[in-house]
Amino acid sequence: MQGLLLSIIIVPANKNDSTIYIPKLKNFNIKRHVGRPANRHSKVTADAMYDTAKIRKYNRRRG
């Protein structure tokens, strides 16, 4: 395995992945300096099933 595991949630196989997107992201935090971030991430790369209005709104709010 390459990379670093950031979050894991175990759910039933028939659970839609887009419904657990937000809980997965809430499971980890990236440490940042205090105050306003120097820049915001401009892109999130994911499968098309994650392209829902709720997820886009969450990503915009989270930065």
mmCIF file of the N, C-alpha and C atoms, coordinates in Angstrom:
data_MODEL
# 
_entry.id   MODEL 
# 
loop_
_atom_site.group_PDB 
_atom_site.id 
_atom_site.type_symbol 
_atom_site.label_atom_id 
_atom_site.label_alt_id 
_atom_site.label_comp_id 
_atom_site.label_asym_id 
_atom_site.label_entity_id 
_atom_site.label_seq_id 
_atom_site.pdbx_PDB_ins_code 
_atom_site.Cartn_x 
_atom_site.Cartn_y 
_atom_site.Cartn_z 
_atom_site.occupancy 
_atom_site.B_iso_or_equiv 
_atom_site.pdbx_formal_charge 
_atom_site.auth_seq_id 
_atom_site.auth_comp_id 
_atom_site.auth_asym_id 
_atom_site.auth_atom_id 
_atom_site.pdbx_PDB_model_num 
ATOM 1   N N  . MET A 1 1  ? 0.845   -1.184 0.000  1.00 0.00 ? 1  MET A N  1 
ATOM 2   C CA . MET A 1 1  ? 0.000   0.000  0.000  1.00 0.00 ? 1  MET A CA 1 
ATOM 3   C C  . MET A 1 1  ? 0.886   1.242  0.000  1.00 0.00 ? 1  MET A C  1 
ATOM 4   N N  . GLN A 1 2  ? 0.557   2.190  -0.848 1.00 0.00 ? 2  GLN A N  1 
ATOM 5   C CA . GLN A 1 2  ? 1.284   3.447  -0.889 1.00 0.00 ? 2  GLN A CA 1 
ATOM 6   C C  . GLN A 1 2  ? 0.430   4.530  -0.253 1.00 0.00 ? 2  GLN A C  1 
ATOM 7   N N  . GLY A 1 3  ? 1.069   5.500  0.325  1.00 0.00 ? 3  GLY A N  1 
ATOM 8   C CA . GLY A 1 3  ? 0.344   6.607  0.931  1.00 0.00 ? 3  GLY A CA 1 
ATOM 9   C C  . GLY A 1 3  ? 0.076   6.375  2.403  1.00 0.00 ? 3  GLY A C  1 
ATOM 10  N N  . LEU A 1 4  ? -0.700  7.266  2.962  1.00 0.00 ? 4  LEU A N  1 
ATOM 11  C CA . LEU A 1 4  ? -0.998  7.268  4.388  1.00 0.00 ? 4  LEU A CA 1 
ATOM 12  C C  . LEU A 1 4  ? -2.509  7.168  4.580  1.00 0.00 ? 4  LEU A C  1 
ATOM 13  N N  . LEU A 1 5  ? -2.954  6.213  5.369  1.00 0.00 ? 5  LEU A N  1 
ATOM 14  C CA . LEU A 1 5  ? -4.372  6.053  5.655  1.00 0.00 ? 5  LEU A CA 1 
ATOM 15  C C  . LEU A 1 5  ? -4.825  7.197  6.560  1.00 0.00 ? 5  LEU A C  1 
ATOM 16  N N  . LEU A 1 6  ? -5.789  7.974  6.102  1.00 0.00 ? 6  LEU A N  1 
ATOM 17  C CA . LEU A 1 6  ? -6.246  9.143  6.851  1.00 0.00 ? 6  LEU A CA 1 
ATOM 18  C C  . LEU A 1 6  ? -7.510  8.889  7.651  1.00 0.00 ? 6  LEU A C  1 
ATOM 19  N N  . SER A 1 7  ? -8.360  8.010  7.161  1.00 0.00 ? 7  SER A N  1 
ATOM 20  C CA . SER A 1 7  ? -9.630  7.765  7.833  1.00 0.00 ? 7  SER A CA 1 
ATOM 21  C C  . SER A 1 7  ? -10.186 6.425  7.381  1.00 0.00 ? 7  SER A C  1 
ATOM 22  N N  . ILE A 1 8  ? -10.887 5.750  8.281  1.00 0.00 ? 8  ILE A N  1 
ATOM 23  C CA . ILE A 1 8  ? -11.535 4.492  7.924  1.00 0.00 ? 8  ILE A CA 1 
ATOM 24  C C  . ILE A 1 8  ? -12.867 4.402  8.650  1.00 0.00 ? 8  ILE A C  1 
ATOM 25  N N  . ILE A 1 9  ? -13.875 3.989  7.920  1.00 0.00 ? 9  ILE A N  1 
ATOM 26  C CA . ILE A 1 9  ? -15.201 3.742  8.475  1.00 0.00 ? 9  ILE A CA 1 
ATOM 27  C C  . ILE A 1 9  ? -15.668 2.415  7.893  1.00 0.00 ? 9  ILE A C  1 
ATOM 28  N N  . ILE A 1 10 ? -16.116 1.516  8.738  1.00 0.00 ? 10 ILE A N  1 
ATOM 29  C CA . ILE A 1 10 ? -16.602 0.220  8.278  1.00 0.00 ? 10 ILE A CA 1 
ATOM 30  C C  . ILE A 1 10 ? -18.123 0.275  8.220  1.00 0.00 ? 10 ILE A C  1 
ATOM 31  N N  . VAL A 1 11 ? -18.657 0.009  7.025  1.00 0.00 ? 11 VAL A N  1 
ATOM 32  C CA . VAL A 1 11 ? -20.102 0.055  6.799  1.00 0.00 ? 11 VAL A CA 1 
ATOM 33  C C  . VAL A 1 11 ? -20.522 -1.177 6.008  1.00 0.00 ? 11 VAL A C  1 
ATOM 34  N N  . PRO A 1 12 ? -21.815 -1.469 5.962  1.00 0.00 ? 12 PRO A N  1 
ATOM 35  C CA . PRO A 1 12 ? -22.279 -2.592 5.150  1.00 0.00 ? 12 PRO A CA 1 
ATOM 36  C C  . PRO A 1 12 ? -21.935 -2.392 3.671  1.00 0.00 ? 12 PRO A C  1 
ATOM 37  N N  . ALA A 1 13 ? -21.788 -3.482 2.952  1.00 0.00 ? 13 ALA A N  1 
ATOM 38  C CA . ALA A 1 13 ? -21.400 -3.420 1.543  1.00 0.00 ? 13 ALA A CA 1 
ATOM 39  C C  . ALA A 1 13 ? -22.433 -2.703 0.686  1.00 0.00 ? 13 ALA A C  1 
ATOM 40  N N  . ASN A 1 14 ? -23.690 -2.730 1.075  1.00 0.00 ? 14 ASN A N  1 
ATOM 41  C CA . ASN A 1 14 ? -24.727 -2.109 0.253  1.00 0.00 ? 14 ASN A CA 1 
ATOM 42  C C  . ASN A 1 14 ? -24.972 -0.641 0.598  1.00 0.00 ? 14 ASN A C  1 
ATOM 43  N N  . LYS A 1 15 ? -24.143 -0.051 1.423  1.00 0.00 ? 15 LYS A N  1 
ATOM 44  C CA . LYS A 1 15 ? -24.272 1.367  1.802  1.00 0.00 ? 15 LYS A CA 1 
ATOM 45  C C  . LYS A 1 15 ? -23.644 2.225  0.704  1.00 0.00 ? 15 LYS A C  1 
ATOM 46  N N  . ASN A 1 16 ? -24.364 3.237  0.244  1.00 0.00 ? 16 ASN A N  1 
ATOM 47  C CA . ASN A 1 16 ? -23.863 4.124  -0.797 1.00 0.00 ? 16 ASN A CA 1 
ATOM 48  C C  . ASN A 1 16 ? -22.692 4.943  -0.252 1.00 0.00 ? 16 ASN A C  1 
ATOM 49  N N  . ASP A 1 17 ? -21.571 4.931  -0.966 1.00 0.00 ? 17 ASP A N  1 
ATOM 50  C CA . ASP A 1 17 ? -20.369 5.632  -0.509 1.00 0.00 ? 17 ASP A CA 1 
ATOM 51  C C  . ASP A 1 17 ? -20.586 7.127  -0.318 1.00 0.00 ? 17 ASP A C  1 
ATOM 52  N N  . SER A 1 18 ? -21.433 7.733  -1.139 1.00 0.00 ? 18 SER A N  1 
ATOM 53  C CA . SER A 1 18 ? -21.618 9.179  -1.021 1.00 0.00 ? 18 SER A CA 1 
ATOM 54  C C  . SER A 1 18 ? -22.283 9.568  0.299  1.00 0.00 ? 18 SER A C  1 
ATOM 55  N N  . THR A 1 19 ? -22.983 8.633  0.951  1.00 0.00 ? 19 THR A N  1 
ATOM 56  C CA . THR A 1 19 ? -23.634 8.955  2.220  1.00 0.00 ? 19 THR A CA 1 
ATOM 57  C C  . THR A 1 19 ? -22.651 8.974  3.387  1.00 0.00 ? 19 THR A C  1 
ATOM 58  N N  . ILE A 1 20 ? -21.466 8.408  3.204  1.00 0.00 ? 20 ILE A N  1 
ATOM 59  C CA . ILE A 1 20 ? -20.478 8.407  4.290  1.00 0.00 ? 20 ILE A CA 1 
ATOM 60  C C  . ILE A 1 20 ? -19.289 9.316  3.993  1.00 0.00 ? 20 ILE A C  1 
ATOM 61  N N  . TYR A 1 21 ? -19.360 10.080 2.909  1.00 0.00 ? 21 TYR A N  1 
ATOM 62  C CA . TYR A 1 21 ? -18.280 10.997 2.527  1.00 0.00 ? 21 TYR A CA 1 
ATOM 63  C C  . TYR A 1 21 ? -17.991 12.007 3.639  1.00 0.00 ? 21 TYR A C  1 
ATOM 64  N N  . ILE A 1 22 ? -19.022 12.676 4.130  1.00 0.00 ? 22 ILE A N  1 
ATOM 65  C CA . ILE A 1 22 ? -18.834 13.711 5.152  1.00 0.00 ? 22 ILE A CA 1 
ATOM 66  C C  . ILE A 1 22 ? -18.344 13.116 6.471  1.00 0.00 ? 22 ILE A C  1 
ATOM 67  N N  . PRO A 1 23 ? -18.947 12.028 6.978  1.00 0.00 ? 23 PRO A N  1 
ATOM 68  C CA . PRO A 1 23 ? -18.389 11.431 8.206  1.00 0.00 ? 23 PRO A CA 1 
ATOM 69  C C  . PRO A 1 23 ? -16.931 10.998 8.055  1.00 0.00 ? 23 PRO A C  1 
ATOM 70  N N  . LYS A 1 24 ? -16.548 10.530 6.862  1.00 0.00 ? 24 LYS A N  1 
ATOM 71  C CA . LYS A 1 24 ? -15.144 10.149 6.648  1.00 0.00 ? 24 LYS A CA 1 
ATOM 72  C C  . LYS A 1 24 ? -14.230 11.357 6.796  1.00 0.00 ? 24 LYS A C  1 
ATOM 73  N N  . LEU A 1 25 ? -14.619 12.474 6.202  1.00 0.00 ? 25 LEU A N  1 
ATOM 74  C CA . LEU A 1 25 ? -13.772 13.665 6.292  1.00 0.00 ? 25 LEU A CA 1 
ATOM 75  C C  . LEU A 1 25 ? -13.745 14.245 7.696  1.00 0.00 ? 25 LEU A C  1 
ATOM 76  N N  . LYS A 1 26 ? -14.819 14.087 8.438  1.00 0.00 ? 26 LYS A N  1 
ATOM 77  C CA . LYS A 1 26 ? -14.847 14.598 9.812  1.00 0.00 ? 26 LYS A CA 1 
ATOM 78  C C  . LYS A 1 26 ? -13.986 13.764 10.754 1.00 0.00 ? 26 LYS A C  1 
ATOM 79  N N  . ASN A 1 27 ? -13.599 12.563 10.328 1.00 0.00 ? 27 ASN A N  1 
ATOM 80  C CA . ASN A 1 27 ? -12.778 11.682 11.162 1.00 0.00 ? 27 ASN A CA 1 
ATOM 81  C C  . ASN A 1 27 ? -11.334 12.155 11.303 1.00 0.00 ? 27 ASN A C  1 
ATOM 82  N N  . PHE A 1 28 ? -10.881 13.004 10.423 1.00 0.00 ? 28 PHE A N  1 
ATOM 83  C CA . PHE A 1 28 ? -9.503  13.471 10.527 1.00 0.00 ? 28 PHE A CA 1 
ATOM 84  C C  . PHE A 1 28 ? -9.426  14.966 10.284 1.00 0.00 ? 28 PHE A C  1 
ATOM 85  N N  . ASN A 1 29 ? -8.424  15.568 10.867 1.00 0.00 ? 29 ASN A N  1 
ATOM 86  C CA . ASN A 1 29 ? -8.160  16.994 10.677 1.00 0.00 ? 29 ASN A CA 1 
ATOM 87  C C  . ASN A 1 29 ? -6.720  17.165 10.256 1.00 0.00 ? 29 ASN A C  1 
ATOM 88  N N  . ILE A 1 30 ? -6.501  18.096 9.361  1.00 0.00 ? 30 ILE A N  1 
ATOM 89  C CA . ILE A 1 30 ? -5.149  18.443 8.957  1.00 0.00 ? 30 ILE A CA 1 
ATOM 90  C C  . ILE A 1 30 ? -4.721  19.609 9.830  1.00 0.00 ? 30 ILE A C  1 
ATOM 91  N N  . LYS A 1 31 ? -3.626  19.435 10.554 1.00 0.00 ? 31 LYS A N  1 
ATOM 92  C CA . LYS A 1 31 ? -3.165  20.499 11.448 1.00 0.00 ? 31 LYS A CA 1 
ATOM 93  C C  . LYS A 1 31 ? -2.695  21.693 10.627 1.00 0.00 ? 31 LYS A C  1 
ATOM 94  N N  . ARG A 1 32 ? -3.159  22.852 11.025 1.00 0.00 ? 32 ARG A N  1 
ATOM 95  C CA . ARG A 1 32 ? -2.797  24.094 10.343 1.00 0.00 ? 32 ARG A CA 1 
ATOM 96  C C  . ARG A 1 32 ? -2.366  25.101 11.400 1.00 0.00 ? 32 ARG A C  1 
ATOM 97  N N  . HIS A 1 33 ? -1.736  26.158 10.929 1.00 0.00 ? 33 HIS A N  1 
ATOM 98  C CA . HIS A 1 33 ? -1.364  27.236 11.833 1.00 0.00 ? 33 HIS A CA 1 
ATOM 99  C C  . HIS A 1 33 ? -2.623  27.974 12.279 1.00 0.00 ? 33 HIS A C  1 
ATOM 100 N N  . VAL A 1 34 ? -2.544  28.633 13.400 1.00 0.00 ? 34 VAL A N  1 
ATOM 101 C CA . VAL A 1 34 ? -3.667  29.408 13.910 1.00 0.00 ? 34 VAL A CA 1 
ATOM 102 C C  . VAL A 1 34 ? -3.910  30.588 12.979 1.00 0.00 ? 34 VAL A C  1 
ATOM 103 N N  . GLY A 1 35 ? -5.163  30.923 12.778 1.00 0.00 ? 35 GLY A N  1 
ATOM 104 C CA . GLY A 1 35 ? -5.507  32.061 11.934 1.00 0.00 ? 35 GLY A CA 1 
ATOM 105 C C  . GLY A 1 35 ? -5.991  31.629 10.564 1.00 0.00 ? 35 GLY A C  1 
ATOM 106 N N  . ARG A 1 36 ? -6.116  32.589 9.702  1.00 0.00 ? 36 ARG A N  1 
ATOM 107 C CA . ARG A 1 36 ? -6.614  32.343 8.354  1.00 0.00 ? 36 ARG A CA 1 
ATOM 108 C C  . ARG A 1 36 ? -5.605  31.533 7.548  1.00 0.00 ? 36 ARG A C  1 
ATOM 109 N N  . PRO A 1 37 ? -6.063  30.516 6.821  1.00 0.00 ? 37 PRO A N  1 
ATOM 110 C CA . PRO A 1 37 ? -5.125  29.727 6.019  1.00 0.00 ? 37 PRO A CA 1 
ATOM 111 C C  . PRO A 1 37 ? -4.523  30.558 4.892  1.00 0.00 ? 37 PRO A C  1 
ATOM 112 N N  . ALA A 1 38 ? -3.278  30.264 4.558  1.00 0.00 ? 38 ALA A N  1 
ATOM 113 C CA . ALA A 1 38 ? -2.588  31.002 3.503  1.00 0.00 ? 38 ALA A CA 1 
ATOM 114 C C  . ALA A 1 38 ? -3.263  30.787 2.157  1.00 0.00 ? 38 ALA A C  1 
ATOM 115 N N  . ASN A 1 39 ? -3.760  29.595 1.920  1.00 0.00 ? 39 ASN A N  1 
ATOM 116 C CA . ASN A 1 39 ? -4.481  29.326 0.682  1.00 0.00 ? 39 ASN A CA 1 
ATOM 117 C C  . ASN A 1 39 ? -5.491  28.210 0.914  1.00 0.00 ? 39 ASN A C  1 
ATOM 118 N N  . ARG A 1 40 ? -6.419  28.096 0.001  1.00 0.00 ? 40 ARG A N  1 
ATOM 119 C CA . ARG A 1 40 ? -7.441  27.057 0.107  1.00 0.00 ? 40 ARG A CA 1 
ATOM 120 C C  . ARG A 1 40 ? -7.194  26.022 -0.966 1.00 0.00 ? 40 ARG A C  1 
ATOM 121 N N  . HIS A 1 41 ? -7.575  24.801 -0.685 1.00 0.00 ? 41 HIS A N  1 
ATOM 122 C CA . HIS A 1 41 ? -7.472  23.774 -1.710 1.00 0.00 ? 41 HIS A CA 1 
ATOM 123 C C  . HIS A 1 41 ? -8.473  24.102 -2.801 1.00 0.00 ? 41 HIS A C  1 
ATOM 124 N N  . SER A 1 42 ? -8.047  24.019 -4.040 1.00 0.00 ? 42 SER A N  1 
ATOM 125 C CA . SER A 1 42 ? -8.935  24.384 -5.131 1.00 0.00 ? 42 SER A CA 1 
ATOM 126 C C  . SER A 1 42 ? -9.661  23.187 -5.725 1.00 0.00 ? 42 SER A C  1 
ATOM 127 N N  . LYS A 1 43 ? -9.197  21.962 -5.437 1.00 0.00 ? 43 LYS A N  1 
ATOM 128 C CA . LYS A 1 43 ? -9.812  20.790 -6.047 1.00 0.00 ? 43 LYS A CA 1 
ATOM 129 C C  . LYS A 1 43 ? -9.916  19.640 -5.059 1.00 0.00 ? 43 LYS A C  1 
ATOM 130 N N  . VAL A 1 44 ? -10.967 18.882 -5.218 1.00 0.00 ? 44 VAL A N  1 
ATOM 131 C CA . VAL A 1 44 ? -11.115 17.603 -4.533 1.00 0.00 ? 44 VAL A CA 1 
ATOM 132 C C  . VAL A 1 44 ? -11.315 16.580 -5.635 1.00 0.00 ? 44 VAL A C  1 
ATOM 133 N N  . THR A 1 45 ? -10.516 15.545 -5.640 1.00 0.00 ? 45 THR A N  1 
ATOM 134 C CA . THR A 1 45 ? -10.621 14.521 -6.667 1.00 0.00 ? 45 THR A CA 1 
ATOM 135 C C  . THR A 1 45 ? -11.343 13.312 -6.093 1.00 0.00 ? 45 THR A C  1 
ATOM 136 N N  . ALA A 1 46 ? -12.439 12.930 -6.746 1.00 0.00 ? 46 ALA A N  1 
ATOM 137 C CA . ALA A 1 46 ? -13.230 11.783 -6.285 1.00 0.00 ? 46 ALA A CA 1 
ATOM 138 C C  . ALA A 1 46 ? -14.036 11.239 -7.458 1.00 0.00 ? 46 ALA A C  1 
ATOM 139 N N  . ASP A 1 47 ? -14.644 10.083 -7.263 1.00 0.00 ? 47 ASP A N  1 
ATOM 140 C CA . ASP A 1 47 ? -15.512 9.489  -8.280 1.00 0.00 ? 47 ASP A CA 1 
ATOM 141 C C  . ASP A 1 47 ? -16.739 10.362 -8.494 1.00 0.00 ? 47 ASP A C  1 
ATOM 142 N N  . ALA A 1 48 ? -17.415 10.157 -9.614 1.00 0.00 ? 48 ALA A N  1 
ATOM 143 C CA . ALA A 1 48 ? -18.604 10.945 -9.952 1.00 0.00 ? 48 ALA A CA 1 
ATOM 144 C C  . ALA A 1 48 ? -19.730 10.771 -8.941 1.00 0.00 ? 48 ALA A C  1 
ATOM 145 N N  . MET A 1 49 ? -19.784 9.637  -8.252 1.00 0.00 ? 49 MET A N  1 
ATOM 146 C CA . MET A 1 49 ? -20.868 9.422  -7.282 1.00 0.00 ? 49 MET A CA 1 
ATOM 147 C C  . MET A 1 49 ? -20.795 10.405 -6.114 1.00 0.00 ? 49 MET A C  1 
ATOM 148 N N  . TYR A 1 50 ? -19.647 11.054 -5.922 1.00 0.00 ? 50 TYR A N  1 
ATOM 149 C CA . TYR A 1 50 ? -19.494 12.030 -4.846 1.00 0.00 ? 50 TYR A CA 1 
ATOM 150 C C  . TYR A 1 50 ? -19.903 13.433 -5.281 1.00 0.00 ? 50 TYR A C  1 
ATOM 151 N N  . ASP A 1 51 ? -20.353 13.582 -6.520 1.00 0.00 ? 51 ASP A N  1 
ATOM 152 C CA . ASP A 1 51 ? -20.732 14.892 -7.034 1.00 0.00 ? 51 ASP A CA 1 
ATOM 153 C C  . ASP A 1 51 ? -22.215 15.149 -6.761 1.00 0.00 ? 51 ASP A C  1 
ATOM 154 N N  . THR A 1 52 ? -22.515 15.434 -5.503 1.00 0.00 ? 52 THR A N  1 
ATOM 155 C CA . THR A 1 52 ? -23.887 15.771 -5.117 1.00 0.00 ? 52 THR A CA 1 
ATOM 156 C C  . THR A 1 52 ? -23.897 17.193 -4.570 1.00 0.00 ? 52 THR A C  1 
ATOM 157 N N  . ALA A 1 53 ? -25.060 17.805 -4.566 1.00 0.00 ? 53 ALA A N  1 
ATOM 158 C CA . ALA A 1 53 ? -25.169 19.181 -4.067 1.00 0.00 ? 53 ALA A CA 1 
ATOM 159 C C  . ALA A 1 53 ? -24.742 19.269 -2.605 1.00 0.00 ? 53 ALA A C  1 
ATOM 160 N N  . LYS A 1 54 ? -25.119 18.279 -1.810 1.00 0.00 ? 54 LYS A N  1 
ATOM 161 C CA . LYS A 1 54 ? -24.772 18.284 -0.382 1.00 0.00 ? 54 LYS A CA 1 
ATOM 162 C C  . LYS A 1 54 ? -23.254 18.222 -0.189 1.00 0.00 ? 54 LYS A C  1 
ATOM 163 N N  . ILE A 1 55 ? -22.580 17.382 -0.955 1.00 0.00 ? 55 ILE A N  1 
ATOM 164 C CA . ILE A 1 55 ? -21.125 17.241 -0.828 1.00 0.00 ? 55 ILE A CA 1 
ATOM 165 C C  . ILE A 1 55 ? -20.417 18.489 -1.339 1.00 0.00 ? 55 ILE A C  1 
ATOM 166 N N  . ARG A 1 56 ? -20.881 19.056 -2.461 1.00 0.00 ? 56 ARG A N  1 
ATOM 167 C CA . ARG A 1 56 ? -20.261 20.287 -2.970 1.00 0.00 ? 56 ARG A CA 1 
ATOM 168 C C  . ARG A 1 56 ? -20.402 21.419 -1.956 1.00 0.00 ? 56 ARG A C  1 
ATOM 169 N N  . LYS A 1 57 ? -21.580 21.527 -1.332 1.00 0.00 ? 57 LYS A N  1 
ATOM 170 C CA . LYS A 1 57 ? -21.805 22.567 -0.317 1.00 0.00 ? 57 LYS A CA 1 
ATOM 171 C C  . LYS A 1 57 ? -20.871 22.355 0.873  1.00 0.00 ? 57 LYS A C  1 
ATOM 172 N N  . TYR A 1 58 ? -20.728 21.111 1.321  1.00 0.00 ? 58 TYR A N  1 
ATOM 173 C CA . TYR A 1 58 ? -19.837 20.796 2.440  1.00 0.00 ? 58 TYR A CA 1 
ATOM 174 C C  . TYR A 1 58 ? -18.389 21.159 2.103  1.00 0.00 ? 58 TYR A C  1 
ATOM 175 N N  . ASN A 1 59 ? -17.939 20.800 0.899  1.00 0.00 ? 59 ASN A N  1 
ATOM 176 C CA . ASN A 1 59 ? -16.562 21.104 0.493  1.00 0.00 ? 59 ASN A CA 1 
ATOM 177 C C  . ASN A 1 59 ? -16.313 22.605 0.435  1.00 0.00 ? 59 ASN A C  1 
ATOM 178 N N  . ARG A 1 60 ? -17.276 23.369 -0.088 1.00 0.00 ? 60 ARG A N  1 
ATOM 179 C CA . ARG A 1 60 ? -17.109 24.830 -0.146 1.00 0.00 ? 60 ARG A CA 1 
ATOM 180 C C  . ARG A 1 60 ? -17.014 25.421 1.255  1.00 0.00 ? 60 ARG A C  1 
ATOM 181 N N  . ARG A 1 61 ? -17.876 24.949 2.162  1.00 0.00 ? 61 ARG A N  1 
ATOM 182 C CA . ARG A 1 61 ? -17.888 25.467 3.530  1.00 0.00 ? 61 ARG A CA 1 
ATOM 183 C C  . ARG A 1 61 ? -16.613 25.091 4.277  1.00 0.00 ? 61 ARG A C  1 
ATOM 184 N N  . ARG A 1 62 ? -16.134 23.884 4.048  1.00 0.00 ? 62 ARG A N  1 
ATOM 185 C CA . ARG A 1 62 ? -14.948 23.388 4.760  1.00 0.00 ? 62 ARG A CA 1 
ATOM 186 C C  . ARG A 1 62 ? -13.668 24.046 4.255  1.00 0.00 ? 62 ARG A C  1 
ATOM 187 N N  . GLY A 1 63 ? -13.675 24.429 2.995  1.00 0.00 ? 63 GLY A N  1 
ATOM 188 C CA . GLY A 1 63 ? -12.487 25.069 2.435  1.00 0.00 ? 63 GLY A CA 1 
ATOM 189 C C  . GLY A 1 63 ? -11.562 24.080 1.898  1.00 0.00 ? 63 GLY A C  1 
# 
